[in-house]
């Protein structure tokens, strides 16, 4: 029994001690000190500290199947010998344990119910009591049987298959969070080497039940007699099976307890770790680019409220150029955008909540023509980095304005949902268009570079496919011009990236998107960054021996639109441990900001040949941000010299 609040590292206990676990309802009724119960000090300490408590309950000793043995485990579980007896529909002989399991929030791990019980009716009764029942796959695939104690097979399908201890722990965790009053039963099949064939056990059980009926053993006397008879008829093989399943269940319950401990610890919240930073994708990219020496104008919109005023003050302290910040008056009733990220102890994002309504305003409401377009005319930027927090209409205006004034465009997708905005339809009184449409393929592309993570890439790919862009003549013209053969393509992709990435379809998706955004940097976390790029016919990498392993396709002639495809997986500069990571929220933005800063420095030079070196610097910057509580680590300023 895994006590419902339990999970903790195990320790060795002396085999002769009697150990119990107190579920919450019992602790509330009697407490840990009671004249009715004796609880060891070690168990009391574990319960109070919230460590895992696993209890062994079994009648196989008292029923005489074999003498008690010392298993030398502290991990102790509940072995269930209960069920609906055969003929229970007439006799109503149903173990009280089943009813108790339906009203007590505990988790029971056993090797099923005894073979001589009515397994289908036992499962039906558990379902009636609201008990979740599942069976560990234990290396098997597809549907499996609910085990019959001595046998792995029973002929009765399990209601659910549990793949491993982590899945079991997740079910227990969900049950606790939902405050359900019923329990859970996980069936753990007897180890294969101890399992007795079903047909053989059926014969033994039939004879044991016949003898019990003949000699008049009924009610509470039935089970001890039947177990003893099974031992006799099986030549004591049932004893070996019992010992094997006890040890297996002990180990299984321990592993579930450990996984539950990990899961609960990851969801713990500590108020002293709440931090507030000025963030947002656009801000983080702009700040990272400015830290490594680029001249940056940050364009956004805030409300004239406390958060907006605080944001403007922080921007000034960061020395970011705020001429592109539009401040909306209070009369509009809008709020400055906010984002709350909840991370687990490994710093992975668990939950994100955002109030981004102010960025959903139309281009007319935001006075795009009179506020931001003149800034483009005055500053003449080399690059525009636009993120998908803007509405599709405003996103289209940013792209159009940048192209009009000769700026290159980088796209940051932000999330799987917002990533699709780049392909979303925009309806106006005159027409319905999209930011990227059929005619926007290379060399007339609008987006020069995109920086999605793997999930955002998949979302973008699906949106482009659903929009019919992969059926357009412009897309086919570019793809056909690459001269890529289907023969051996999977093996070639694996050699350049990895089998895992190819199985996920990541390099395939990025290549198919290249006609609409000819450079894609897919951020893969601990796996690094995958660079996918269309090469122009005169790109020196097409003839460079060092680049040859990464040239995936070459155009048959130098007279076409494209020269080939460059595909390269850049391993991370450093792999951090969980303890070294402080925050993951700005690492990808830092990488993109440094990349754009590097490309801006090389504009008009040999920028294509410099991308490899720029990625390397950007990865170093990303690592620094991972180690910092700030959205962008100011220490990346020291990396600016690497661009020189």
C-alpha positions in Angstrom: 0.0 0.0 0.0 1.5 3.3 -1.0 0.1 5.8 1.5 -1.7 8.5 -0.5 0.7 11.2 0.6 3.8 9.0 0.5 7.0 8.8 -1.4 10.6 8.8 -0.1 13.9 7.1 -0.5 13.8 3.6 1.0 16.1 2.1 3.6 16.8 -1.4 5.0 14.7 -2.6 7.8 15.2 -5.7 9.9 13.2 -8.6 8.4 11.5 -9.6 11.7 9.8 -6.2 12.4 6.1 -5.6 11.8 5.6 -2.5 9.8 2.4 -0.8 8.9 1.4 2.4 7.0 -1.4 4.7 8.1 -3.6 6.1 5.4 -4.9 9.6 6.0 -8.4 8.6 7.2 -6.8 6.4 9.9 -4.3 9.1 11.0 -7.2 11.6 11.3 -9.2 9.2 13.4 -6.6 7.8 15.7 -3.4 9.8 15.1 0.0 8.2 15.1 -0.3 7.3 18.8 -3.2 5.0 19.7 -3.9 2.2 22.1 -5.4 0.4 19.2 -2.4 0.6 16.9 1.3 0.2 17.3 3.4 2.1 14.8 7.2 2.0 14.8 9.1 5.2 15.3 10.7 4.9 11.8 7.2 4.7 10.2 6.0 7.6 12.3 8.9 9.7 11.2 8.4 8.9 7.6 4.6 9.7 7.7 5.3 13.1 9.4 8.1 14.0 7.0 6.0 12.9 4.0 8.4 10.2 2.9 7.2 7.1 1.2 5.4 4.5 3.3 4.8 1.1 1.7 3.1 -1.5 3.8 3.0 -5.3 3.4 -0.3 -7.0 4.2 -0.7 -10.7 3.4 -2.6 -13.7 4.6 -0.4 -16.3 2.8 1.7 -16.8 6.0 -1.4 -17.3 8.2 -3.0 -19.5 5.6 0.0 -21.8 5.7 1.4 -21.5 2.2 4.9 -21.3 3.5 6.8 -20.1 6.6 7.7 -16.4 7.0 10.9 -15.5 5.3 13.1 -12.4 5.6 13.1 -10.5 2.3 15.5 -7.8 3.6 13.5 -5.0 2.0 12.1 -1.8 3.6 9.9 -1.4 0.5 6.8 -3.1 1.7 3.5 -3.3 -0.2 0.0 -4.5 0.1 -0.5 -8.0 -1.4 -4.1 -8.5 -2.0 -5.6 -12.0 -1.6 -9.1 -10.7 -1.9 -11.9 -10.9 -4.5 -15.3 -12.2 -5.3 -15.4 -16.0 -4.6 -16.7 -18.3 -7.3 -20.5 -18.5 -6.9 -20.4 -15.1 -5.2 -23.4 -14.1 -7.2 -25.4 -16.5 -5.0 -23.4 -16.7 -1.8 -22.5 -12.9 -1.8 -19.0 -14.1 -0.6 -17.1 -10.9 -1.4 -14.0 -9.9 0.4 -14.4 -6.8 2.6 -11.1 -5.5 1.2 -12.7 -4.7 -2.1 -15.3 -2.5 -0.4 -12.6 -0.9 1.7 -10.6 -0.2 -1.5 -13.6 1.6 -2.9 -13.7 4.1 -0.1 -10.0 4.6 0.9 -7.5 6.6 -1.1 -4.7 4.0 -1.2 -2.8 2.3 -3.9 -2.6 -1.5 -3.9 0.0 -3.4 -5.9 -0.4 -7.2 -6.1 -0.2 -10.0 -8.6 -3.9 -9.9 -9.3 -6.3 -12.0 -7.2 -6.1 -15.6 -6.4 -6.7 -17.9 -9.3 -9.5 -19.7 -7.6 -11.6 -16.5 -7.2 -14.0 -15.2 -9.8 -11.7 -12.7 -11.7 -14.3 -11.2 -14.0 -16.7 -10.5 -11.2 -13.9 -9.2 -9.0 -13.0 -6.6 -11.7 -16.7 -5.8 -12.2 -17.1 -5.2 -8.4 -14.0 -3.0 -8.3 -15.4 -0.9 -11.2 -18.7 -0.6 -9.3 -16.7 0.7 -6.3 -14.9 3.3 -8.4 -11.5 1.7 -8.1 -9.0 2.3 -11.0 -7.5 -1.0 -12.1 -4.5 -1.5 -14.4 -1.9 -4.1 -15.1 1.8 -3.5 -15.7 2.8 -4.4 -19.2 6.1 -5.9 -17.9 7.7 -5.9 -21.3 4.6 -6.9 -23.3 2.9 -5.0 -26.1 -0.8 -4.5 -26.8 -3.7 -5.7 -24.7 -2.8 -8.0 -21.8 -4.5 -10.2 -19.3 -5.3 -9.3 -15.7 -2.9 -11.7 -13.9 -4.2 -14.8 -12.0 -1.7 -14.7 -9.1 0.3 -17.9 -9.9 -0.1 -17.3 -13.7 0.6 -14.3 -15.9 -2.5 -15.0 -18.0 -6.1 -15.4 -16.9 -8.1 -15.1 -20.1 -9.5 -11.9 -18.7 -8.4 -8.6 -20.4 -7.0 -6.0 -18.0 -9.1 -2.8 -18.0 -5.9 -0.7 -18.5 -2.3 -1.4 -19.4 0.4 0.4 -17.3 3.6 0.8 -19.2 6.0 1.6 -16.3 6.3 2.9 -12.8 6.4 6.5 -13.9 2.9 6.1 -15.5 1.6 4.5 -12.4 2.9 7.3 -10.3 1.3 9.9 -12.5 -2.1 8.1 -12.0 -1.6 8.1 -8.3 -0.6 11.8 -8.3 -3.7 12.7 -10.4 -6.0 10.8 -8.0 -4.6 12.7 -5.0 -4.9 16.1 -6.7 -8.5 15.3 -7.6 -9.2 14.3 -4.0 -10.9 11.1 -5.0 -12.0 8.9 -2.1 -11.5 5.6 -3.8 -8.3 3.6 -4.2 -6.2 2.3 -7.1 -5.2 -1.3 -7.9 -2.1 -2.0 -10.0 -1.7 -5.7 -10.9 1.9 -6.8 -11.2 2.2 -10.2 -13.1 4.2 -12.9 -11.4 7.8 -13.0 -12.9 7.9 -15.1 -16.0 10.3 -17.6 -14.5 7.9 -18.4 -11.7 4.7 -18.3 -13.7 2.7 -21.5 -13.8 0.8 -22.3 -17.1 -2.8 -21.3 -17.0 -4.1 -24.6 -18.2 -2.2 -26.4 -15.5 -3.3 -24.1 -12.7 -6.9 -24.4 -13.9 -6.7 -28.2 -13.4 -5.1 -27.8 -9.9 -7.6 -25.2 -8.8 -10.6 -27.2 -10.1 -9.4 -30.2 -8.0 -8.7 -28.1 -4.9 -12.2 -26.5 -5.1 -13.8 -29.9 -5.6 -12.0 -31.2 -2.5 -13.0 -28.2 -0.5 -16.6 -28.6 -1.4 -16.5 -32.4 -0.8 -14.9 -32.0 2.7 -17.2 -29.1 3.6 -14.7 -26.1 3.8 -16.7 -23.0 3.3 -16.6 -19.3 4.4 -13.5 -18.2 6.2 -12.1 -21.8 6.2 -12.2 -22.1 2.5 -9.2 -20.0 1.5 -6.7 -21.7 3.9 -7.8 -25.1 2.8 -7.7 -24.3 -0.9 -4.2 -22.7 -0.7 -2.9 -25.7 1.2 -4.4 -28.1 -1.4 -2.9 -26.1 -4.3 0.5 -26.4 -2.6 0.0 -30.1 -2.3 -1.3 -30.6 -5.9 1.3 -28.4 -7.5 4.2 -30.1 -5.8 5.0 -26.9 -3.9 5.6 -25.0 -7.2 3.0 -22.5 -5.9 5.3 -21.8 -3.0 8.1 -20.8 -5.4 5.7 -18.7 -7.3 4.5 -17.0 -4.1 8.0 -16.1 -3.1 8.8 -14.8 -6.5 5.7 -12.6 -6.8 6.2 -11.2 -3.3 9.8 -10.0 -4.1 8.6 -8.7 -7.5 5.8 -6.7 -5.9 8.1 -5.3 -3.3 10.4 -4.0 -6.0 7.6 -2.7 -8.2 5.9 -0.8 -5.3 9.3 0.7 -4.3 9.9 2.0 -7.8 6.4 3.5 -8.0 7.0 5.2 -4.7 10.2 6.7 -5.9 8.6 7.9 -9.1 5.8 9.5 -7.1 8.3 11.2 -4.9 10.0 12.7 -7.9 6.7 13.8 -9.3 5.4 15.4 -6.2 8.7 17.2 -5.5 8.6 18.7 -9.0 5.2 20.2 -8.3 6.1 21.7 -4.9 6.0 25.5 -4.8 8.2 27.7 -2.7 7.1 31.3 -2.3 10.8 32.4 -1.7 11.5 31.4 -5.3 9.0 33.8 -6.9 10.8 36.3 -9.1 9.7 39.2 -11.3 11.6 40.3 -14.4 11.0 42.4 -17.4 10.7 39.8 -20.2 8.8 39.0 -23.3 10.2 37.5 -26.4 10.8 40.8 -28.2 12.4 42.4 -25.2 14.7 39.5 -24.6 15.9 39.3 -28.2 16.5 43.1 -28.3 18.4 43.0 -25.0 20.6 40.1 -26.0 21.4 41.8 -29.3 22.2 45.1 -27.5 24.4 43.3 -25.0 26.7 42.0 -27.8 27.1 45.3 -29.4 24.2 45.9 -31.8 22.3 49.2 -32.1 18.7 48.2 -31.2 15.4 50.0 -31.2 12.8 48.0 -29.2 9.2 48.4 -30.5 6.3 47.4 -28.4 3.1 48.7 -26.7 2.3 49.2 -23.0 -0.6 50.7 -21.1 -0.3 53.8 -18.9 -0.6 51.6 -15.8 1.7 50.6 -12.9 3.1 47.7 -14.9 3.6 49.8 -17.9 5.4 52.5 -15.9 7.6 49.9 -14.2 8.4 48.4 -17.6 9.5 51.7 -19.0 11.7 52.4 -16.0 13.4 49.0 -16.3 13.9 49.5 -20.0 15.7 52.8 -19.3 17.9 51.1 -16.7 18.8 48.5 -19.3 19.6 51.3 -21.7 17.4 50.0 -24.5 16.2 52.5 -27.0 12.5 53.0 -26.2 11.5 55.3 -29.0 9.5 52.4 -30.5 7.4 51.9 -27.3 3.9 53.1 -27.8 2.1 54.1 -24.5 -1.7 53.8 -24.7 -3.9 56.1 -22.5 -5.9 54.8 -19.5 -9.2 55.7 -21.1 -8.8 52.6 -23.4 -9.1 50.3 -20.4 -6.2 48.1 -21.5 -3.5 46.5 -19.4 0.2 46.1 -20.0 1.0 42.5 -21.2 2.0 40.1 -18.5 3.3 36.5 -18.5 3.5 34.1 -15.6 5.7 31.1 -15.9 5.6 28.2 -13.4 8.6 26.0 -13.5 9.4 22.7 -11.7 12.5 22.0 -9.8 14.3 21.0 -12.9 13.4 24.5 -14.3 11.2 23.0 -17.0 8.0 25.0 -17.8 5.0 23.4 -16.1 2.4 26.1 -16.7 2.3 29.4 -18.5 -0.3 32.1 -18.1 -0.5 35.2 -20.2 -2.5 38.4 -20.5 -1.5 39.6 -23.9 -4.7 41.3 -25.0 -3.0 44.7 -25.6 -1.0 43.0 -28.4 -4.1 41.7 -30.1 -5.2 45.2 -31.2 -5.5 45.9 -34.9 -2.9 47.9 -36.8 -5.4 50.8 -37.0 -6.0 50.8 -33.2 -2.2 50.8 -32.8 -1.7 53.7 -35.3 0.9 51.7 -37.2 1.1 54.2 -40.1 1.7 57.2 -37.9 3.8 55.7 -35.1 6.0 52.8 -36.3 6.3 53.3 -40.0 8.1 56.7 -39.6 10.5 55.0 -37.2 11.4 52.5 -40.0 12.0 55.5 -42.4 14.3 57.2 -39.9 16.4 54.3 -38.6 16.6 52.1 -41.7 17.3 48.9 -39.8 19.2 46.0 -41.3 17.1 43.5 -39.5 13.6 43.3 -38.1 12.9 40.6 -35.5 9.1 40.1 -35.2 7.4 37.7 -32.8 4.0 36.0 -33.1 2.5 37.8 -30.1 1.1 40.4 -32.5 -2.2 39.7 -34.2 -2.0 38.4 -37.8 -3.0 41.8 -39.2 -0.3 43.7 -37.3 2.2 40.9 -38.0 1.6 41.4 -41.7 2.1 45.2 -41.3 5.5 44.7 -39.6 6.6 42.4 -42.5 5.3 44.7 -45.2 6.9 47.8 -43.7 10.2 46.0 -43.2 10.3 44.8 -46.8 9.4 48.3 -48.0 12.3 49.8 -46.2 14.8 47.1 -47.2 15.1 45.3 -43.8 15.6 41.5 -43.5 13.1 39.8 -41.3 13.5 37.2 -38.6 10.4 35.4 -37.1 10.1 34.1 -33.5 7.1 31.9 -33.3 6.6 32.2 -29.5 4.3 29.2 -29.0 2.7 26.3 -30.9 -0.6 28.2 -31.1 0.8 31.6 -32.2 3.4 30.0 -34.6 0.6 29.4 -37.1 -0.2 33.2 -37.4 2.5 33.5 -40.0 0.2 31.5 -42.3 -3.1 32.7 -41.0 -5.7 34.2 -43.3 -6.3 38.0 -42.8 -9.7 39.3 -44.0 -10.1 42.9 -45.1 -13.0 44.6 -46.9 -11.0 44.3 -50.1 -9.6 40.7 -49.9 -8.5 37.8 -47.8 -4.7 37.2 -47.6 -2.1 35.8 -45.3 1.2 37.0 -44.0 2.9 34.3 -46.1 0.9 33.2 -49.2 1.4 31.1 -52.3 3.5 33.8 -54.1 5.9 34.3 -51.2 8.4 31.6 -52.0 12.1 31.9 -52.6 13.5 34.2 -54.0 10.4 36.4 -53.3 10.2 35.2 -49.7 9.1 37.6 -46.9 10.8 35.8 -43.9 14.5 35.4 -44.1 15.0 33.5 -40.9 12.8 31.6 -38.4 13.8 30.3 -34.9 11.2 27.8 -33.7 11.6 25.0 -31.2 10.7 21.5 -32.4 7.0 21.8 -31.3 6.6 25.2 -32.9 8.3 23.9 -36.1 5.7 21.1 -36.3 2.9 23.6 -35.8 4.2 25.8 -38.5 4.6 22.9 -40.9 1.0 21.7 -40.3 -0.3 25.3 -40.8 1.6 25.6 -44.1 0.4 22.2 -45.3 -3.2 23.0 -44.3 -3.0 26.3 -46.2 -2.0 24.4 -49.3 1.4 26.0 -49.6 3.1 22.7 -50.3 1.0 22.4 -53.4 1.9 25.7 -54.8 4.0 26.0 -58.0 6.5 28.3 -56.3 7.2 25.6 -53.6 7.6 22.8 -56.2 9.9 25.0 -58.3 12.3 25.4 -55.4 12.1 21.8 -54.2 12.6 20.4 -57.7 15.5 22.7 -58.1 17.4 21.1 -55.2 17.9 17.9 -57.0 17.2 15.8 -53.8 16.6 12.1 -54.3 14.3 10.0 -52.3 16.7 7.1 -52.5 18.6 6.8 -49.2 17.2 10.1 -48.0 16.3 8.8 -44.5 19.8 7.4 -44.0 21.4 10.6 -45.2 19.2 12.7 -42.8 20.2 10.5 -39.9 23.9 10.8 -40.8 23.6 14.6 -40.7 21.3 14.9 -37.6 20.2 11.9 -35.6 17.8 9.0 -35.7 15.7 10.5 -33.0 15.2 13.8 -34.8 14.4 12.1 -38.1 11.9 9.9 -36.4 10.2 13.0 -35.1 10.3 14.5 -38.6 12.2 17.6 -37.6 14.7 17.9 -40.5 12.0 16.9 -43.0 9.7 19.6 -41.7 12.3 22.3 -41.8 13.4 21.4 -45.3 9.8 21.6 -46.6 9.4 25.0 -45.0 12.7 26.4 -46.5 11.0 27.8 -49.8 9.1 30.2 -47.6 11.8 31.0 -45.0 15.2 30.0 -46.4 17.0 29.8 -43.0 15.5 28.0 -40.0 17.2 27.6 -36.7 15.3 24.9 -34.8 16.1 25.1 -31.1 16.4 21.6 -29.6 17.3 22.3 -26.0 20.0 19.8 -24.8 20.4 18.4 -28.3 21.5 21.8 -29.7 20.4 23.8 -32.7 19.5 22.4 -36.2 20.4 24.8 -39.0 18.5 24.3 -42.2 19.3 26.7 -45.0 18.8 27.2 -48.7 22.1 28.0 -50.4 22.3 30.3 -53.4 24.1 29.0 -56.5 27.3 31.0 -55.7 27.5 30.0 -52.0 31.1 29.1 -51.2 29.9 26.2 -49.0 28.8 24.3 -52.1 32.5 23.8 -53.0 34.1 23.8 -49.6 35.4 20.4 -48.4 34.6 21.2 -44.7 31.0 21.9 -45.5 30.5 18.9 -47.8 29.1 16.6 -45.0 26.3 19.1 -44.5 25.2 19.7 -48.1 22.1 17.6 -48.4 21.1 18.5 -51.9 22.7 20.2 -54.9 21.0 21.8 -57.8 21.9 20.1 -61.1 23.2 23.4 -62.5 24.4 26.8 -61.3 21.8 28.6 -63.4 18.8 27.8 -61.1 17.3 29.7 -58.2 19.1 27.7 -55.5 22.4 25.9 -55.2 21.5 23.3 -52.5 20.5 22.7 -48.9 22.7 23.1 -45.9 21.7 21.0 -42.9 23.8 20.9 -39.8 23.1 20.0 -36.1 25.2 22.1 -33.8 25.6 20.3 -30.5 25.3 22.5 -27.4 28.4 24.3 -26.3 27.9 22.8 -22.8 25.3 20.4 -21.3 24.2 21.7 -17.9 23.0 19.6 -15.0 19.7 20.3 -13.3 21.4 22.1 -10.5 23.2 24.4 -12.8 20.1 25.6 -14.6 18.5 28.6 -12.9 15.9 29.6 -15.5 15.0 28.4 -19.0 12.6 31.2 -19.9 15.0 33.4 -21.9 17.6 31.0 -23.3 16.1 30.6 -26.7 15.5 34.4 -27.0 19.1 35.0 -26.1 20.3 32.7 -28.8 18.2 34.4 -31.5 19.2 37.9 -30.3 22.9 37.0 -30.6 22.4 35.3 -34.0 20.8 38.4 -35.4 23.4 40.7 -33.9 26.1 38.5 -35.6 24.3 38.5 -38.9 23.9 42.3 -38.8 27.6 42.7 -38.3 28.3 40.5 -41.4 25.7 42.2 -43.7 27.4 42.9 -47.0 30.3 40.6 -46.1 30.7 36.9 -46.1 27.7 36.4 -43.8 26.8 33.0 -45.2 30.2 31.6 -44.2 30.0 33.2 -40.8 26.7 31.5 -39.7 28.6 28.6 -38.2 30.7 30.8 -36.0 27.7 33.0 -35.1 25.8 29.9 -33.9 28.7 28.9 -31.7 28.7 32.3 -30.0 24.9 32.3 -29.6 25.0 28.9 -27.9 27.6 30.2 -25.4 25.3 33.2 -24.7 22.3 30.9 -24.2 24.2 28.8 -21.7 25.0 31.9 -19.7 21.3 32.9 -19.6 20.4 29.4 -18.4 22.6 29.9 -15.4 21.1 33.3 -14.6 17.8 34.3 -13.0 17.5 37.2 -15.5 15.7 36.9 -18.8 19.0 37.6 -20.5 22.3 37.3 -18.6 24.3 40.6 -18.8 27.5 38.6 -18.8 27.0 37.8 -22.5 28.5 41.3 -23.1 31.9 39.5 -22.8 31.1 37.5 -25.9 30.9 40.5 -28.2 34.7 40.2 -28.8 34.1 36.8 -30.5 32.4 38.6 -33.4 35.5 40.6 -34.2 
